[in-house]
Amino acid sequence: MSRAIWPPLSSMSLSSLSSLLLAFWLTAVAGCHPPKDAEIVSSLDTRATIGFAFTADTTRLQPAEQPSGEAGVRALAAVLSSHLASVGILRDDKADGVHLDIVADLPAAGFALRARLTPKLDLLCQVTIEPIATGADEHPVSAAPWSVHNAFEDVHRRVATLQPSKQAPMAQAQFARLRAEAALAAGANKDPWLTPAEYVRVPRPISDEGPDRGYWVPPSEPSGLLGP
């Protein structure tokens, strides 16, 4: 009975030996690699309106025993809701059979932040997060007040971990105060709508976190530190 025997190392070419060692290394790495966390598997920021889209793998957001697309969407929706609740007041979720919309009204009147979830195959879910103009014909926008951009930027940055928000939900009293301050600023023409390119050039407040923060508007005169 014959046995398969590895050829002597001395008879192997340098390229064959390198390939063999690489195969051993890849096998060892694959065997000790830790389980994946929930992750964003692709993202897209190029849009005509303010917003960004990504595809999330929901596998690690749900129990491993019986994972399903529906359970993954529910778990992802809970994560997104926690982030939107930190910048506005959540509405009831809205589903139409294709999308699941999570919407939070923002302090700036006439604006909300929407996360739209679209289930895909293999426990994946496409998510689009964008500010929208509220009303009978709700739609994404290409310009908005500074506070709307800031709320969107906060959610964009924090949701990347696919972990629940560490920020407290916005209280009704805080929202009402900010809404009143926003209305005064808009009435005095001190809260202009900005495009994304204009928003990144506006000076930021030293701190805009905490329940006692006021409704911040851009300074009326541009700062000399911004450059031309």
DAQUI-V815419 format. One record per helix or strand of 2 or more residues. SS is the DSSP state (~ for helix, > for strand). FROM is the first residue (numbers start at 1). TO is the last residue. If there is no record, write none. Layout:
# DAQUI-V815419
[[SS & FROM & TO] [SS & FROM & TO]]
This chain:
# DAQUI-V815419
[[~ & 9 & 11] [~ & 14 & 32] [> & 39 & 44] [> & 52 & 57] [~ & 59 & 61] [~ & 69 & 84] [> & 89 & 90] [> & 94 & 95] [> & 100 & 105] [> & 111 & 119] [> & 124 & 133] [> & 139 & 140] [~ & 146 & 161] [~ & 172 & 187] [~ & 196 & 199] [~ & 224 & 226]]
